[in-house]
């Protein structure tokens, strides 16, 4: 078997294609959540806290030297971390609600009756024969 035929067989598996679709949808969903947090959720929170822009919050360890052209700023950007934390919470909530919905749909579907085992079928037949005899 050549390497190309093995690769074609690998790609044709359902799991690989499902994973690729999941990664693509996840990337698009990440952009949606990023926009939701940065443009919808954080501005009202910043306004309520006195016009704070969370993405700019930082603790400066070494300030930038205006005499040099290169940026020498060293800072802990905890505002960006807060934004990322809120994004994570939104994604976790959406995934939780999605899984909860799928589980509810699974529970709502009526369970198909299981076929009787051969011994159960035989016992049912014997019972029916005994009922017909006087």
C-alpha positions in Angstrom: 0.0 0.0 0.0 1.5 3.3 -1.0 1.8 6.3 1.3 -0.8 8.2 -0.8 -3.4 5.5 -0.6 -2.8 5.3 3.2 -3.2 9.0 3.5 -6.4 9.0 1.4 -7.8 6.2 3.6 -6.8 8.2 6.7 -8.5 11.4 5.5 -11.7 9.5 4.4 -12.4 8.3 7.9 -15.4 9.9 9.5 -13.5 10.9 12.7 -10.9 13.0 10.8 -13.6 14.9 8.9 -15.7 15.4 12.0 -12.6 16.8 13.8 -11.8 19.1 10.9 -15.4 20.5 10.8 -15.2 21.0 14.6 -12.0 22.9 14.4 -13.3 25.2 11.7 -16.6 25.9 13.5 -14.6 26.4 16.8 -12.4 29.0 15.1 -15.4 30.9 13.8 -17.1 30.6 17.2 -14.0 32.0 18.8 -14.3 35.2 16.6 -17.9 35.5 17.6 -17.2 35.2 21.3 -14.2 37.6 21.0 -16.4 40.2 19.4 -19.2 39.6 21.9 -16.8 40.2 24.9 -14.8 43.1 23.5 -17.7 45.0 21.8 -20.8 44.1 23.7 -20.0 42.9 27.2 -17.0 44.9 28.3 -18.0 48.4 27.2 -21.0 48.6 29.6 -19.0 47.0 32.4 -16.2 49.6 31.8 -18.8 52.4 31.7 -20.4 51.2 34.9 -17.0 51.3 36.6 -16.2 54.8 35.5 -15.1 54.5 31.9 -12.4 51.9 32.4 -11.1 50.1 29.3 -10.2 46.6 30.5 -8.0 45.8 27.6 -5.7 48.7 28.6 -5.3 47.8 32.2 -1.8 46.8 33.1 0.8 46.9 35.8 4.0 48.5 34.4 7.2 46.8 35.6 9.5 48.8 33.3 8.2 52.0 31.6 8.9 52.8 28.0 11.9 55.1 27.4 10.8 57.9 25.1 14.5 58.5 24.1 14.7 55.2 22.3 12.8 54.2 19.2 12.3 50.6 20.3 9.5 49.7 22.8 11.0 48.7 26.1 7.7 48.5 28.0 7.5 45.5 30.3 4.0 45.2 31.9 1.6 42.6 33.3 -1.5 43.1 31.3 -4.2 41.9 33.7 -7.0 43.7 31.7 -6.4 41.4 28.7 -6.5 38.5 31.1 -9.9 39.6 32.5 -11.2 39.8 28.9 -9.9 36.3 28.2 -11.4 35.0 31.4 -14.8 36.4 30.4 -14.5 34.8 26.9 -13.7 31.5 28.5 -16.8 31.7 30.8 -19.0 32.6 27.8 -17.7 29.6 25.8 -18.0 27.3 28.8 -21.6 28.4 29.3 -22.5 28.0 25.6 -21.0 24.5 25.5 -22.8 23.6 28.8 -26.1 24.7 27.3 -25.4 22.8 24.1 -24.6 19.6 25.9 -27.6 20.1 28.1 -29.9 20.5 25.1 -28.5 17.4 23.3 -28.9 15.4 26.5 -32.5 16.6 26.8 -33.2 15.6 23.2 -31.7 12.2 23.8 -33.9 11.7 26.9 -37.0 12.9 25.0 -36.7 10.2 22.3 -38.8 7.2 23.1 -36.7 4.1 23.8 -37.2 1.4 21.3 -38.4 -1.9 22.9 -35.7 -4.4 22.9 -36.2 -7.7 21.0 -36.8 -10.6 23.4 -33.9 -13.0 23.8 -34.4 -16.5 22.4 -35.1 -17.9 25.8 -37.7 -15.2 26.5 -39.3 -15.9 23.1 -39.5 -19.6 23.9 -41.0 -19.0 27.3 -43.6 -16.6 25.8 -44.5 -19.3 23.3 -44.8 -21.9 26.0 -47.0 -19.6 28.1 -49.3 -18.9 25.1 -49.6 -22.7 24.4 -50.5 -23.3 28.1 -53.2 -20.7 27.9 -54.8 -22.3 25.0 -55.0 -25.8 26.6 -58.0 -26.5 28.9 
